[in-house]
Each structure stands twice: as structure tokens, then as C-alpha cells.
Amino acid sequence: FIDSYVFNKAEYVRFNSTVGRFVGYTEHGLKNAEAWNSDAGILGQEQAELERFCKPNADI
């Protein structure tokens, strides 16, 4: 599961479920990734999206 965040046609941060963390690609994205990776609630929401959306549709 990949959840990308884009601003002005440029990806600045991405959550990758294989890695289990956010990765920043710009200065702003690095700051967001650091903050979001330290918040268990936000990481839990991303894992919940994996369970809700990907796992039920994996056999399609």
C-alpha cells in the first residue's frame, strides 16, 4: 500500500506499507515524515487503510 502526498505536481511525502513508515522527498516532506512517524495514531490510520482497502481486494 502506497499513500503519496502531492503538492504542485511534486510528491513530497509517501507512506509505504512495506517499510511501515513515511518517507519525505522535500524539505517540507522530511519534516512531515518525521512528525508523522513519531505519531502512533497516524501510523495506525495508514495500517487501517491497508487492512480496509488492500487486503479484501488482494484476490481481485
PyMOL commands that set and color helices and strands:
alter all, ss='L'
color gray80, all
select helices_A, chain A and resi 27-37+40-57
alter helices_A, ss='H'
color red, helices_A
select strands_A, chain A and resi 2-7+10-16+21-24
alter strands_A, ss='S'
color yellow, strands_A
deselect
rebuild
show_as cartoon
